[in-house]
Amino acid sequence: MGWIWAFNIASLLLLIIAAWRWGAAPERICTAALVFMNVGDLIYHAVVGRWTIYASVDVGHLVIDGLIAAVFLAVAIQANRVYPLWLAAIQLVSVIAHFAREANSQVAKLAYALMDYLPYYALLIILFAAIRAHAKRVRRIGHYPAWRRSSSHSPGNAPPKPPPA
């Protein structure tokens, strides 16, 4: 195991501890998605018996990246937070990298690797910052809802009241 994997594991362990100690449901779900991304990557490479390919699209990584993007998008739609939108957007860069590689085989191997792997480190940084911001907000204003409430309670969307009898 190289130093990159050691760094990834140490970062994930710190992120798991921080999410469980100071985070709420959105932070924990996003952290779990990053854990799944790393475990899924290890399982994928163990099953196929090779490391990442850069000469063509790595379908296994495309599937993993797509699943994680879907999780981040689902959290972004429901969470009472802004950062899941950032996570989803950055993860979509990794997904788009696979399609860019497929669309144009002239995309350099290094460019494909950077577009696929660098966003992961941005995700780590944003999630650490989000957990810290959440913890500070809880200390400042107390607990607040982790998920958005339905907007159907607004007067314009309320069903009409029946006439008095």
C-alpha positions in Angstrom: 0.0 0.0 0.0 1.4 3.3 -1.0 1.4 6.6 0.8 -1.6 7.8 -1.2 -3.7 5.0 0.2 -2.4 5.5 3.7 -3.3 9.2 3.4 -6.8 8.3 2.0 -7.4 5.9 4.9 -6.2 8.3 7.5 -8.4 11.1 6.0 -11.4 8.8 5.9 -10.9 7.7 9.5 -10.7 11.4 10.6 -13.7 12.2 8.5 -15.8 9.3 10.0 -14.9 10.4 13.6 -15.7 14.0 12.8 -19.0 13.2 11.1 -20.2 11.0 14.0 -19.1 13.4 16.6 -20.1 16.8 15.2 -22.1 16.1 12.0 -25.8 15.5 11.4 -27.4 13.1 8.9 -26.3 14.9 5.7 -22.7 14.9 6.8 -22.9 11.3 7.9 -24.4 10.2 4.6 -21.9 12.1 2.5 -19.0 10.6 4.6 -20.5 7.1 4.2 -20.6 7.7 0.4 -16.8 8.5 0.4 -16.2 5.4 2.5 -18.2 3.4 0.0 -16.2 5.0 -2.9 -12.9 3.8 -1.4 -14.1 0.3 -0.3 -15.9 -0.1 -3.7 -12.7 0.8 -5.5 -10.7 -1.8 -3.5 -13.3 -4.5 -4.2 -13.5 -3.5 -7.8 -9.7 -3.8 -8.3 -9.6 -7.1 -6.4 -12.4 -8.6 -8.6 -10.9 -7.5 -11.9 -7.4 -8.2 -10.9 -5.8 -5.0 -12.2 -5.3 -1.4 -11.2 -6.9 1.6 -13.0 -6.6 1.8 -16.7 -6.0 5.2 -18.3 -5.7 4.2 -22.0 -9.5 3.8 -22.2 -12.5 4.4 -20.0 -12.4 2.5 -16.7 -16.0 1.3 -16.5 -15.7 0.3 -12.9 -14.7 3.7 -11.8 -17.4 5.2 -14.0 -20.0 3.1 -12.1 -18.6 4.0 -8.7 -18.4 7.7 -9.6 -21.9 7.7 -11.0 -23.3 6.1 -7.8 -21.6 8.6 -5.5 -22.8 11.5 -7.7 -26.3 10.2 -7.3 -26.0 10.0 -3.5 -24.6 13.6 -3.4 -27.4 14.8 -5.6 -30.1 13.1 -3.5 -28.6 14.7 -0.3 -28.4 18.0 -2.1 -32.0 18.0 -3.0 -33.2 17.3 0.5 -30.6 18.7 2.9 -30.9 22.0 4.6 -27.3 22.7 3.5 -25.5 24.2 0.5 -22.3 22.2 0.5 -23.9 19.0 -0.9 -24.5 20.9 -4.1 -20.7 21.5 -4.2 -20.0 17.8 -3.6 -22.4 16.8 -6.3 -20.9 19.3 -8.8 -17.4 18.2 -8.1 -18.3 14.5 -8.3 -19.9 15.2 -11.6 -16.5 16.4 -12.9 -15.2 12.8 -12.2 -18.2 11.3 -14.1 -17.7 13.7 -17.0 -14.0 12.8 -17.2 -15.0 9.2 -18.2 -17.3 10.5 -21.0 -14.6 13.0 -22.1 -12.2 10.1 -22.4 -14.7 8.0 -24.4 -15.6 10.9 -26.7 -12.0 11.7 -27.5 -9.3 9.1 -27.3 -6.7 11.9 -27.6 -7.4 13.0 -24.1 -4.1 12.5 -22.4 -3.8 9.7 -19.8 -2.6 12.2 -17.2 -5.5 14.6 -17.9 -7.9 11.7 -17.5 -6.3 10.6 -14.3 -6.3 14.1 -12.8 -9.9 14.7 -13.8 -10.9 11.4 -12.2 -8.8 11.6 -9.0 -8.3 15.2 -8.0 -12.0 15.9 -7.3 -11.8 13.3 -4.5 -9.4 15.5 -2.6 -11.7 18.5 -3.1 -14.6 16.4 -1.7 -12.5 15.7 1.4 -11.7 19.3 2.0 -15.3 20.5 1.5 -16.7 17.8 3.7 -14.2 18.6 6.5 -15.1 22.3 6.2 -18.8 21.5 6.2 -18.6 19.4 9.3 -16.7 22.2 11.0 -19.2 24.8 9.8 -22.1 22.7 11.1 -20.5 22.3 14.5 -19.9 26.0 14.8 -23.5 26.7 13.7 -24.9 24.3 16.3 -22.8 26.0 19.0 -24.0 29.4 17.9 -27.7 28.9 17.3 -28.4 25.4 18.6 -29.8 22.4 16.7 -31.5 23.2 13.4 -33.3 20.9 10.9 -30.9 18.7 8.8 -33.5 18.3 6.0 -35.7 20.8 4.2 -39.3 21.0 5.0 -41.9 20.8 2.3 -42.9 24.2 0.9 -46.5 23.1 0.7 -47.2 24.9 3.9 -47.0 28.3 2.3 -50.4 30.1 2.0 -50.3 30.0 -1.8 -50.1 26.2 -1.9 -52.5 25.5 0.9 -55.7 23.8 -0.1 -58.8 26.0 0.1 -60.7 25.8 3.4 -64.2 24.5 3.2 -67.0 27.1 3.6 -68.4 27.4 7.1 -71.6 25.4 7.6 
